[in-house]
Amino acid sequence: MVEALPPEVAPITVLVVDDEPQVVSLISEILCRYNVLTAKSGMEALERSEDFGGEIHLLLSDFQMPGMNGMDLATQITQARPKIKVLLMSGYEGGMLVLSEDWHFLAKPFMPLQLRSLVDALVSNIEP
């Protein structure tokens, strides 16, 4: 599991959630310019969110996971953190969809540059 950097080092925080450790590891490497928190399930992500004292700017979660799916996770996290943006990803759909102003969808597999560019765009107007 990748440990979070102190907020003063990386002011934008992304919570990455996927039940496949290789995916979490790859995404953490792609998003190395950000403070990355990781979780392997929806329940673990909720715990990480509760335990993290700083702002979490983006939830990046797999849509299909055992236990709690990404949509349910996003719904619960946005209740506690209303300003958080959401990017759900899945291997079941093609392309990128905008679910709402703050909720987006990205199809797996994706290219590293595609993910980095999308995340950069989503957090570009956030002031640290």
C-alpha positions in Angstrom: 0.0 0.0 0.0 1.3 3.4 -0.9 1.4 5.8 2.1 0.1 9.3 1.8 2.5 12.2 1.6 1.9 15.0 4.1 -0.6 17.6 2.7 2.1 20.3 2.6 4.2 18.2 0.2 1.4 17.2 -2.2 -1.6 19.4 -1.8 -3.9 17.5 -4.1 -5.0 14.2 -2.6 -6.5 11.3 -4.7 -8.1 8.2 -3.1 -7.5 5.2 -5.4 -9.7 2.2 -4.9 -9.5 -1.1 -6.7 -9.6 -4.7 -5.6 -6.7 -5.6 -7.9 -3.4 -4.6 -6.2 -1.6 -4.3 -9.6 -4.1 -1.7 -10.7 -3.7 0.3 -7.5 0.1 0.1 -7.8 0.1 1.2 -11.5 -2.3 4.1 -10.9 -0.3 5.2 -7.9 2.8 5.4 -10.1 0.9 7.2 -12.8 -0.4 9.8 -10.3 2.9 10.2 -8.4 2.7 14.0 -8.6 -0.3 13.8 -6.2 -0.8 12.6 -2.7 -2.2 9.2 -3.3 -4.2 7.2 -0.7 -5.0 3.6 -1.6 -7.6 1.1 -0.6 -8.5 -2.4 -1.9 -12.2 -2.3 -1.1 -15.1 0.2 -0.6 -15.1 -0.4 3.1 -11.3 0.2 3.4 -11.7 3.4 1.3 -14.4 4.7 3.7 -12.0 4.0 6.6 -9.2 5.7 4.9 -11.4 8.7 4.2 -12.5 8.9 7.8 -9.0 8.6 9.1 -7.4 11.1 6.7 -7.5 14.6 8.3 -6.9 16.6 5.2 -9.0 17.2 2.1 -9.5 14.4 -0.4 -10.0 16.1 -3.8 -10.7 13.1 -6.0 -12.0 9.6 -5.6 -10.7 7.3 -8.3 -12.5 3.9 -7.9 -13.2 0.8 -9.9 -16.9 0.5 -10.6 -17.2 -3.3 -10.0 -15.7 -4.6 -6.7 -16.7 -7.3 -4.3 -18.8 -6.0 -1.4 -19.4 -2.4 -2.2 -19.4 -1.2 -5.8 -17.8 2.1 -6.9 -21.1 3.9 -7.2 -22.2 3.1 -3.7 -18.8 4.1 -2.4 -18.9 7.4 -4.2 -22.4 8.1 -2.9 -21.2 7.5 0.7 -18.0 9.4 0.4 -19.7 12.4 -1.2 -22.1 12.6 1.7 -19.1 13.0 4.1 -17.0 15.1 1.6 -19.4 17.0 -0.6 -16.6 18.8 -2.6 -14.9 15.6 -3.7 -14.8 14.8 -7.4 -15.4 11.2 -8.6 -13.8 9.2 -11.4 -15.2 5.7 -11.7 -13.5 3.2 -14.0 -14.5 -0.1 -15.4 -13.7 -2.7 -18.0 -17.3 -3.1 -19.0 -18.0 0.1 -21.0 -16.2 1.9 -23.8 -15.0 5.5 -23.8 -15.3 8.2 -21.1 -18.7 9.4 -19.9 -19.5 12.4 -17.8 -22.0 11.2 -15.2 -22.4 14.7 -13.6 -20.3 17.8 -13.1 -18.3 16.1 -10.4 -18.7 12.4 -11.4 -16.9 11.0 -14.4 -16.3 7.5 -15.9 -13.3 6.1 -17.7 -13.1 2.7 -19.5 -10.4 0.2 -18.7 -7.9 -0.4 -20.1 -6.6 3.1 -20.5 -3.3 4.6 -21.4 -1.3 6.2 -18.5 -1.2 9.6 -20.3 -5.0 9.4 -20.7 -5.5 8.8 -17.0 -3.0 11.5 -16.0 -4.5 14.1 -18.3 -8.0 13.4 -17.1 -7.1 13.6 -13.5 -5.1 16.8 -14.1 -8.2 18.3 -15.8 -10.5 17.3 -13.0 -8.3 18.8 -10.3 -7.0 21.8 -12.3 -9.4 24.3 -10.7 -8.8 23.1 -7.1 -6.8 25.5 -4.9 -4.5 23.6 -2.6 
